[in-house]
Amino acid sequence: MRFAARTDANQASIVAILKQLECSVQDLSAVGNGCPDLCVVMGEHTVMIEVKDGAKSASRRELTPAQRLWHAQWTGKLHTVDSIEQVLDLVAHYRKRS
């Protein structure tokens, strides 16, 4: 049996800022099995984003074993963010590259 996926407390605000920055956002948090929380299009770049809650201790922000495996096998663009500031830096980075 699969339980409802939990999202980090800051995920809604991260999605909101991405949309304000005119990024396309698809929430994948219900997929599970280590799949990142978000698929985001920033200009010409499609990026997978794992959201962690920056308010939690470092040990509670670690990737799960399933996430580590998924990340290790993914060959595309993949980032982990835990704050709005990291999101702003990430969007700026990819916009410079477009």
Secondary structure, DSSP 4 states (H G I P E B T S, - for coil): -PPPPP--TTHHHHHHHHHHTT-EEEE-TTT-TT--SEEEEETTEEEEEEE--TTS-GGGGSPPHHHHHHHHH--S-EEEE-SHHHHHHHHHHHHHH-
